[in-house]
Amino acid sequence: VICFDHGIMALAPHSQRSCSRWLVVDTDAGVDDAFALCMALRLAKQSDFEFKLITCCFGNCSVEQVGINVAKCLAACELPSSEWPKVVLGAAGPNGTQKAIN
């Protein structure tokens, strides 16, 4: 597991496709995560990584806003939409065993 920041994590196991490695990123897409995500998106191809999936989790803002922030990152990176990873929204809040920190 590669940790870009405390809010964004990437997994890089071997893949059966053309790229030798792939990424799955979970993020709350705050400013620091958004910056790291843009850098990773721009560098992935030349570093022989294939972005597979970006999961959005609540954190600094609502999960819906995180999805919007991720979409803005994808658009800002000027990648063809055919190269965009799948983006899915995760939990809108902590699960039953966790407490929100205010």
C-alpha positions in Angstrom: 0.0 0.0 0.0 1.3 3.4 -1.0 0.2 6.3 1.2 0.3 9.7 -0.5 -1.3 11.4 2.5 -3.4 10.6 5.5 -6.5 10.9 3.4 -5.5 9.3 0.1 -4.2 5.8 -0.4 -3.3 3.8 -3.5 -2.9 0.0 -4.0 -0.6 -1.3 -6.6 -0.8 -5.0 -7.1 0.1 -6.7 -10.4 -2.5 -6.6 -13.2 -3.2 -9.0 -16.1 -3.8 -6.0 -18.5 -1.2 -4.1 -20.5 0.1 -2.0 -17.6 2.2 -3.9 -15.1 0.7 -2.1 -12.1 -2.6 -0.4 -11.3 -4.0 2.1 -8.8 -7.2 2.2 -6.7 -7.4 5.5 -4.8 -9.7 6.3 -1.9 -9.9 10.0 -1.1 -11.9 12.8 0.5 -10.5 15.1 -2.2 -9.6 18.0 0.1 -7.1 20.4 -1.2 -4.0 18.3 -0.4 -5.7 15.1 -1.7 -6.9 16.8 -4.8 -3.4 18.1 -5.6 -1.9 14.6 -5.0 -4.6 13.0 -7.1 -3.9 15.4 -10.0 -0.2 14.7 -9.8 -0.8 10.9 -9.7 -3.2 11.1 -12.7 -0.7 13.0 -14.8 2.2 10.8 -13.8 0.4 7.4 -13.9 0.8 6.7 -17.6 4.5 7.6 -17.9 5.1 5.6 -14.7 3.4 2.5 -16.1 0.4 2.6 -13.7 -3.2 2.2 -14.8 -5.8 4.0 -12.8 -8.6 1.6 -12.2 -10.8 3.2 -9.6 -11.3 6.3 -7.4 -13.5 5.9 -4.4 -14.9 9.0 -2.7 -15.4 9.1 1.1 -16.7 11.8 3.3 -14.1 13.9 5.2 -13.5 17.6 4.9 -16.8 17.9 3.0 -19.8 15.8 2.0 -19.3 12.7 -0.2 -21.3 14.4 -2.9 -18.9 17.3 -2.9 -15.9 14.9 -2.9 -17.3 13.4 -6.1 -17.6 16.9 -7.6 -14.0 17.6 -6.6 -12.7 14.4 -8.1 -14.5 15.2 -11.4 -12.9 18.6 -11.4 -9.5 17.0 -10.9 -10.1 14.6 -13.8 -11.1 17.5 -16.0 -8.2 19.7 -14.9 -5.7 17.0 -15.8 -6.9 17.2 -19.5 -6.9 13.4 -19.9 -9.2 12.0 -22.6 -12.4 10.8 -20.9 -11.6 7.3 -22.2 -8.7 7.2 -19.9 -10.6 8.3 -16.8 -10.8 5.7 -14.0 -14.2 4.7 -12.7 -15.3 7.0 -9.8 -17.7 5.8 -7.1 -19.2 7.4 -4.1 -18.6 5.7 -0.8 -20.1 6.2 2.7 -21.7 9.6 3.4 -20.6 9.4 7.1 -18.9 7.1 9.6 -20.2 3.6 9.8 -21.9 2.4 13.0 -18.7 1.6 14.9 -17.0 5.0 14.4 -17.7 8.4 15.8 -17.4 11.6 13.9 -14.7 14.0 15.1 -15.6 17.6 15.2 
